[in-house]
Amino acid sequence: MRYRLGTEWPQLVPVLLLAVICAVLLGLGDHLSHDRIKANRRATQLYLIDAVMPQPHDNDLLADSVQISDSSVFGTGSAITVYRARIDNRPAGLVFMPIPAHGYNGTIELAVGLAYGGEVTGVRVLAHRETPGLGDQIHQDHSGWILGFDGRSLQDTPVGDWGLRGDGGAFDQISGASISPRGVIRAVKDTLDYYALHRDELYH
Ligand SMILES: Cc1cc2nc3c(=O)[nH]c(=O)nc-3n(C[C@H](O)[C@H](O)[C@H](O)COP(=O)(O)O)c2cc1C
């Protein structure tokens, strides 16, 4: 039996109207939350960039970046973005993110800031899956361990010192977890080595 729209159709008008209003509200909500997510992401990115790049600069770092295309150096298939800090158009420092490090439970992602002279201005963990209470002590929210990179360079820390104290290096141990900090130390050292070879082209 086929249904025919008869004299009852005017009663459907409020229902249809309600459906249209709901659809419009949902679309609007989606649009607004998309904008808010984008704004939040930008704010987080700026916060982390600021944390690792305390060097004074007068340019907008988010608008001055370059991609490392040969990211195989860092053992990753994904691109690494390098934000460039400048004063009066002169190079002041760089922020690399994300730099991958080998952790106990997979890749640890880092933001690494370097001053023009090659000193570390800051390192922060962007993402990780290390074990709570063990490997997660590399994270700035759980301990001050990651601040141990501040001010270090290839000049003031010889090659043999880029390791944990237990391995004969210059970096503090993390109790019960050596794999995560070793991965982070290696990744920061790799970033410095890359910088030493590519500094001039990274600023152009
Ligand atoms: C369940 C479990 C989780 C662990 N999580 C980590 C971790 O997140 N990071 C880490 O470095 N070591 C972790 N370890 C400890 C490592 O297996 C290893 O014993 C430790 O890093 C010391 O390494 P070393 O003997 O080379 O110094 C974990 C061990 C267990 C049993």
The ligand as a MOL file (V3000), in Angstrom:
LIG
                    3D

  0  0  0     0  0            999 V3000
M  V30 BEGIN CTAB
M  V30 COUNTS 31 33 0 0 0
M  V30 BEGIN ATOM
M  V30 1 C 56.6800 -2.5470 32.0640 0
M  V30 2 C 57.9840 -1.8300 31.8530 0
M  V30 3 C 57.9530 -0.5640 31.3050 0
M  V30 4 C 59.1480 0.1360 31.0850 0
M  V30 5 N 59.1070 1.3780 30.5430 0
M  V30 6 C 60.2550 2.0300 30.2710 0
M  V30 7 C 60.2380 3.3190 29.6740 0
M  V30 8 O 59.2120 3.9180 29.3820 0
M  V30 9 N 61.4410 3.8850 29.4270 0
M  V30 10 C 62.6440 3.2900 29.7220 0
M  V30 11 O 63.6930 3.8760 29.4520 0
M  V30 12 N 62.6700 2.0900 30.3180 0
M  V30 13 C 61.5130 1.4440 30.5970 0
M  V30 14 N 61.5630 0.2290 31.1970 0
M  V30 15 C 62.8560 -0.2990 31.6940 0
M  V30 16 C 63.7120 -0.8690 30.5920 0
M  V30 17 O 63.2610 -2.1330 30.2200 0
M  V30 18 C 65.1620 -0.9830 31.0430 0
M  V30 19 O 65.2510 -1.9350 32.0470 0
M  V30 20 C 65.6930 0.3080 31.5910 0
M  V30 21 O 65.5150 1.3380 30.6480 0
M  V30 22 C 67.1790 0.2220 31.9730 0
M  V30 23 O 67.9620 0.0100 30.8410 0
M  V30 24 P 69.5480 -0.2600 30.9400 0
M  V30 25 O 69.7160 -1.5790 31.5790 0
M  V30 26 O 69.9970 -0.2390 29.5000 0
M  V30 27 O 70.1270 0.8680 31.7350 0
M  V30 28 C 60.3740 -0.4680 31.4200 0
M  V30 29 C 60.3790 -1.7750 31.9560 0
M  V30 30 C 59.2130 -2.4300 32.1640 0
M  V30 31 C 59.2580 -3.8190 32.7370 0
M  V30 END ATOM
M  V30 BEGIN BOND
M  V30 1 1 1 2
M  V30 2 1 2 3
M  V30 3 2 2 30
M  V30 4 2 3 4
M  V30 5 1 4 5
M  V30 6 1 4 28
M  V30 7 2 5 6
M  V30 8 1 6 7
M  V30 9 1 6 13
M  V30 10 2 7 8
M  V30 11 1 7 9
M  V30 12 1 9 10
M  V30 13 2 10 11
M  V30 14 1 10 12
M  V30 15 2 12 13
M  V30 16 1 13 14
M  V30 17 1 14 15
M  V30 18 1 14 28
M  V30 19 1 15 16
M  V30 20 1 16 17
M  V30 21 1 16 18
M  V30 22 1 18 19
M  V30 23 1 18 20
M  V30 24 1 20 21
M  V30 25 1 20 22
M  V30 26 1 22 23
M  V30 27 1 23 24
M  V30 28 2 24 25
M  V30 29 1 24 26
M  V30 30 1 24 27
M  V30 31 2 28 29
M  V30 32 1 29 30
M  V30 33 1 30 31
M  V30 END BOND
M  V30 END CTAB
M  END
